[in-house]
Amino acid sequence: MNQNITATLGAKRSLLPLLLFIILFLGTGLYLQSQGVAYAFYQLPGHVAIIPALILAVWLHKAPLQQSIDVMIKGAGNSNIITMCIIYLLAGAFASVAAATGGVDAAVNAGLSLVPAPWLLPGLFVIAALISTAMGTSMGTIGALAPVATGLSNQADMAPALVAGVLLSGAMFGDNLSIISDTTIAATRTQGAKMSDKFRENIKIALPAALLTLLLYIVLASDGVVITTENINWSAVLPYAAILLLAVLGLNVFVVLLLGIVLAALQGAFLGDYMLANLGKDIASGFASMQEIFILAMLVSALSEFIKQQGGLSWIASKIQHAANGLKLSGNKAQQLAISALVFISNLCIANNTVAIVLTGDVAKTLAQQHQISPRRSASLLDIFACISQGLVPYGAQALLLGASFGISPWQVVTQSYYCLILLVVAMFTILLRKSTAA
């Protein structure tokens, strides 16, 4: 009995470093926001905020220092995490090379050229969704489209919050669905799922939600001004289309991203004015853009290893399972809801969907294995609910950037995030109504 009590206390105590990380990251952001600091939740970067938590974890481990360091290195060097980090680097390199060769501008202009003037809202949603799916980043999509959308909303005399909400909705669609998104990478690696399988599982929920959102924007659309675009370089869009197609077909993600980099560079060199001599510098720039998430993923995994070895993750899993059992739902639906709630709440605390997935990945995988939830389904649930949460927090990077771009409150932005709200409803109904087998 005493051993069980001691083990339980040790498991609970192992969660204190994680709690410290959340308090430092979230608490600093809330305080700075109250002081009117711009991008308050990003003044203390996550990979810095986690250092005191790691120090506390080492102290609580109650072992010789070298043993504690070995635990930390084991966690940081987890094969899934290292694989994920290499994919991050390649995804960053592709995004950088594609941008340097005019791919982003070409994709934006190509989308805008296809939008009928009266359909500005649904058109912007589709453009943002396609670009974010191709680029794999909601922030990159918002950064590319916000200046264009701001001007269009002013010319068309449309509510800035509504247009900002359209961009946020489309951007989060791609952030969730894209095979080169860091959330997809994190979800599939932590759950042991193939990206192509996760994509097919994910799209069953994301596409109906997107179509419902599109219908809503068609209803809300009104006559607008004629949209003017620059000349379109259709060839620059091809690398984006190629990697999406190859990934969906099941080609290894390393090969997909390497081919994407090569295609983007060759397209820019032979069909544009890109200098191949700049390729190395652009790849290095892409690597550098992934530095924060690369380091943070490794340090979060190191922290998780301490929690795992001391029973913290097992204790969390048992509590979630107990709560799920109380729902009295058939099959493993309650456990699917538990996984969804876990990552959703974690992201509310951290305001970073990738980190939320990495933090909760082990617990989600344990629940999935114990209750015959397939890896592709657990990966899909993690990604969907992390992105829903990210699209609804006013202190998330996306809402903050859109608020600053449109000169409105981030809260106004997230209240118009209709896709995330619709996705939440569709995902919940899907869990409750579909078969709960492992297939």
PEZIPE-V959370 format. One record per backbone hydrogen bond with DSSP energy under -1.0 kcal/mol. CO is the residue of the C=O (numbers start at 1). NH is the residue of the N-H. If there is no record, write none. Layout:
co=(CO & CO)
nh=(NH & NH)
This chain:
co=(1 & 2 & 3 & 4 & 5 & 6 & 7 & 8 & 9 & 10 & 12 & 13 & 15 & 16 & 17 & 18 & 19 & 20 & 21 & 22 & 23 & 24 & 25 & 26 & 27 & 28 & 29 & 30 & 31 & 32 & 33 & 39 & 40 & 45 & 45 & 46 & 48 & 50 & 51 & 52 & 53 & 54 & 55 & 56 & 57 & 64 & 65 & 66 & 67 & 68 & 69 & 70 & 71 & 72 & 73 & 75 & 78 & 79 & 80 & 81 & 82 & 83 & 84 & 85 & 86 & 87 & 88 & 89 & 90 & 91 & 92 & 93 & 94 & 95 & 96 & 97 & 98 & 99 & 102 & 103 & 104 & 105 & 106 & 107 & 108 & 109 & 111 & 112 & 116 & 119 & 120 & 121 & 122 & 123 & 124 & 125 & 126 & 127 & 128 & 129 & 130 & 131 & 132 & 137 & 138 & 139 & 140 & 141 & 142 & 145 & 146 & 147 & 148 & 149 & 150 & 151 & 152 & 153 & 159 & 160 & 161 & 162 & 163 & 164 & 165 & 166 & 167 & 168 & 169 & 170 & 171 & 172 & 173 & 174 & 181 & 182 & 183 & 184 & 185 & 186 & 187 & 188 & 188 & 194 & 195 & 196 & 197 & 198 & 199 & 202 & 202 & 203 & 205 & 206 & 207 & 208 & 209 & 210 & 211 & 212 & 213 & 214 & 215 & 216 & 217 & 233 & 234 & 237 & 238 & 239 & 240 & 241 & 242 & 243 & 244 & 245 & 246 & 247 & 252 & 253 & 254 & 255 & 256 & 257 & 258 & 259 & 260 & 261 & 262 & 263 & 264 & 265 & 266 & 267 & 268 & 275 & 276 & 278 & 279 & 280 & 281 & 282 & 283 & 284 & 285 & 287 & 288 & 290 & 291 & 292 & 293 & 294 & 295 & 296 & 297 & 298 & 299 & 300 & 301 & 302 & 303 & 304 & 305 & 306 & 307 & 308 & 311 & 312 & 313 & 314 & 315 & 316 & 317 & 318 & 319 & 320 & 321 & 322 & 324 & 325 & 330 & 332 & 333 & 334 & 335 & 336 & 337 & 338 & 339 & 340 & 341 & 342 & 343 & 344 & 345 & 346 & 347 & 352 & 353 & 354 & 355 & 356 & 357 & 360 & 361 & 362 & 363 & 364 & 365 & 366 & 367 & 368 & 374 & 375 & 376 & 377 & 378 & 379 & 380 & 381 & 382 & 383 & 384 & 385 & 386 & 387 & 389 & 393 & 396 & 397 & 398 & 399 & 400 & 401 & 402 & 403 & 409 & 410 & 411 & 413 & 414 & 416 & 417 & 418 & 419 & 420 & 421 & 422 & 423 & 424 & 425 & 426 & 427 & 428 & 429 & 430)
nh=(5 & 6 & 7 & 8 & 9 & 10 & 11 & 12 & 13 & 14 & 15 & 16 & 19 & 20 & 21 & 22 & 23 & 24 & 25 & 26 & 27 & 28 & 29 & 30 & 31 & 32 & 33 & 34 & 35 & 37 & 36 & 42 & 43 & 48 & 49 & 50 & 51 & 54 & 55 & 56 & 57 & 58 & 59 & 60 & 61 & 68 & 69 & 70 & 71 & 72 & 73 & 74 & 75 & 76 & 77 & 78 & 82 & 83 & 84 & 85 & 86 & 87 & 88 & 89 & 90 & 91 & 92 & 93 & 94 & 95 & 96 & 97 & 98 & 99 & 100 & 101 & 103 & 102 & 106 & 107 & 108 & 109 & 110 & 111 & 112 & 113 & 114 & 115 & 119 & 123 & 124 & 125 & 126 & 127 & 128 & 129 & 130 & 131 & 132 & 133 & 134 & 135 & 136 & 141 & 142 & 143 & 144 & 145 & 146 & 149 & 150 & 151 & 152 & 153 & 154 & 155 & 156 & 158 & 163 & 164 & 165 & 166 & 167 & 168 & 169 & 170 & 171 & 172 & 173 & 174 & 175 & 176 & 177 & 178 & 185 & 186 & 187 & 188 & 189 & 190 & 191 & 192 & 193 & 198 & 199 & 200 & 201 & 202 & 203 & 205 & 206 & 207 & 209 & 210 & 211 & 212 & 213 & 214 & 215 & 216 & 217 & 218 & 219 & 220 & 221 & 236 & 237 & 241 & 242 & 243 & 244 & 245 & 246 & 247 & 248 & 249 & 251 & 250 & 256 & 257 & 258 & 259 & 260 & 261 & 262 & 263 & 264 & 265 & 266 & 267 & 268 & 269 & 270 & 271 & 274 & 278 & 279 & 282 & 283 & 284 & 285 & 286 & 287 & 288 & 289 & 290 & 291 & 294 & 295 & 296 & 297 & 298 & 299 & 300 & 301 & 302 & 303 & 304 & 305 & 306 & 307 & 308 & 309 & 310 & 312 & 311 & 315 & 316 & 317 & 318 & 319 & 320 & 321 & 322 & 323 & 324 & 325 & 326 & 327 & 328 & 333 & 336 & 337 & 338 & 339 & 340 & 341 & 342 & 343 & 344 & 345 & 346 & 347 & 348 & 349 & 350 & 351 & 356 & 357 & 358 & 359 & 360 & 361 & 364 & 365 & 366 & 367 & 368 & 369 & 370 & 371 & 373 & 378 & 379 & 380 & 381 & 382 & 383 & 384 & 385 & 386 & 387 & 388 & 389 & 390 & 391 & 392 & 396 & 400 & 401 & 402 & 403 & 404 & 405 & 406 & 408 & 413 & 414 & 415 & 416 & 417 & 418 & 421 & 422 & 423 & 424 & 425 & 426 & 427 & 428 & 429 & 430 & 431 & 432 & 433 & 434)
